[in-house]
């Protein structure tokens, strides 16, 4: 049976503190090797030359290393793996790894907001209030501020989770700031005075 879960029931104060971004397919990784300019130049080269795109199998290619798994790893884990592999050819290689473009994970803000939008998740977690702010807020003319829903895909074969936030009361934005979105979450703001939400939710069940 469908049950709307109040976001106040799921707030996790430790989430932001413990949040670590995991690399995914489509992310672009910047890899810089310091101290070996003859082999890995860092001066007078374009910014994109050191970018590596995570392919459909979750790998990136890097000279002397070949294919190396990046998907599911943190920046630190990938840096350590690259350092270990390059150490087979070079003495104490100084490796720097960063995520230049976050492409693999996103959330969607739809319905009665000023600007429906897709947001890429980065190494800084996105809260519900962040997402609504990025969409320039609720549409003051058409939105039902008390009917904000977050649709979260569950495991394959299971119904999605549906969270409910009442943002009619401004104080509830504090809770919204502590509710963090996950990959493929859909934030949906219902229209005022309509049953549109019932039509939307019926598509999931």
N, C-alpha and C positions, 0 to 999 in steps of 0.2 A: 504494500500500500504506500502511496505517496505521502511523505511527511516533509513539510518545510522545516528546515533546521535553522533556528535563529543563530545569527553569526555570534551572538554573545555566548552561545554554548560551545563555540569552537575556538575562541581566542587563545592564542599560544604566545605568551610574552617572550618565550625563549626562541621562537622561530627566527626572528630577524637576527638575533645574536648568533645563532648557530647556522644560519643559511650559508650554503656554499654552492656556487653555480657549477653545474656539470656540463661539460662540452657536448654539443650535439651535432647532428648532420646539418651541413650548411653554414655552420659558424666559420668565420675566417680567423685564423690564428697567425699572429705575428711572432716570428722566431728570429732572435738576434743572437749572434755568436760574437762575443767580445775577445779581442786579443789575437785574432787570426785574420787580419785584414787581407792577406794574400789569397786566402781560400774563401772566406766569408766577408766580403767588403761591406762596410757600413757607411762609408762616406761617398758622396756623389752618386748615390743610387736612388732610384725612385722608391717612394714609400711602399708601393705594392710588391716590390720584388721579394720582400721577405714574408709575404702573406701566403698562407697555405689554407686552402678550403677543405673542410672535412667532407669526404666523399660519401656516397650512398652506403658504403660498407663501414663508415665510421673511422676511416683512416686518413692520414695525411702522408705526403711523401716529403722526405728531407734528404739532401745529399749525404752520402756515406752511411746513412741509416736505412734508407729505403722506406717502405711502408711501415707506419707505426700507428697503433690504435690510439685514437684520441677521444672517441665517443665515450661518454660516461665518466671521464676523468676530470679532475680539477686542473686548474692551471699549474699548480704546484706538482701534481702527480705527473703531468705530461712533461714538465720541465725536468723532473728527476729522471724519467725514462729516457728522454733525449740525451741528457748529460751522461747517463750510464752507457748508452750505445755509442756516443761520440768518444767516450773515454777509451774505446777500443782502438781508436786511431790517433787521438790527440791527448796531450797531457793536461789534465785538469781544465777541460773546456768550460768557459764561462757562458752559460746559456740563460737567455731571458725569454720568457714566454708570456704573451698577453693575448687576450681576445680582442681583436680589432673590430669585428662586426658580429653582433649577436643576431643570428638569423634562425636558429633552430627551434625556439620556443616563443609562444605568443599567447596573448589573451585578447578577447574581443569585447568591446563595449557597444551595445546595441540598444535599440528602442528609443525612448524619448529623452535623449541627451542632445546637447547643442550640436555636437559633431561626433557621429558614430566613428569608431576608430579601432584599428588593430595596433596593439602595443607589443613590441618585442621585449621579452624578459631578459634582463641582464644580470650582472653580478650584484646589483642592488635590487632587493625584492620589491615587488609592486603590491601596495596595499589597495584595498577597495577605494579608499578616498583618493589615492594617487591616480587610479585609473579614471575615476569620475572627473578629477581635476584636469587630466590630460584631454578629456573629451569636452572641456570647457563647461562642465557642470550640467545639471539637469535642465531640461527645457522648462522654463518657468510657466509657459502657457499651456503645455500639453501633458506634462509628466505627473504621475502619481508618486510623489516622493516617498510615500509609505509602502510602496510596492516595488522594491529593488530586489532582484533575484540573481543569484550566481549559480549557473549550471556547471557542474563539475563532472567530467566523464569518469566513470568508475571502471572497474575491471571489465574485460570483454565478457559479454553475456549477462552483466549486471546492470540494473537501472542506474542512471546518473544520480548524483547527490544534488539536491536543490536547497540552497541556502537563501534565507530571507533577511533583508535589512530594511528597517524603517528609518528613512532619512528625513522624514517630515520634521522630526525634532532635531534641531541643529546639534544638540549635545550627543546624539548618536553618531556623529561623525568621528568622535573619539574612538568608539568601537570600530568604526569602518577603517580607521587608521591602523588598527591592530589586527585586521583580518587580511591575510596575505593570499594573493592569487597564485594559482598554479598553472602549469602549461595547459593550454587549450580551454581554460575557463572562459565561460561566456557570461558577461554581466549584462543583464537585461532590465531595462527600466520600463515599467508598464505605463500605458497611457491613462490619463485621468478619466474616470467616468466610463470606462469600457471594460469588457470582459476579454480583451485581447490576450491577456496572460493565459486564460484557459485554453485558447486556441493554440498558443505557442507550446504550452506544456503537454498538450495532448499529442504533439508530434513525437514526444520522447517515450510515451508509454502506450 
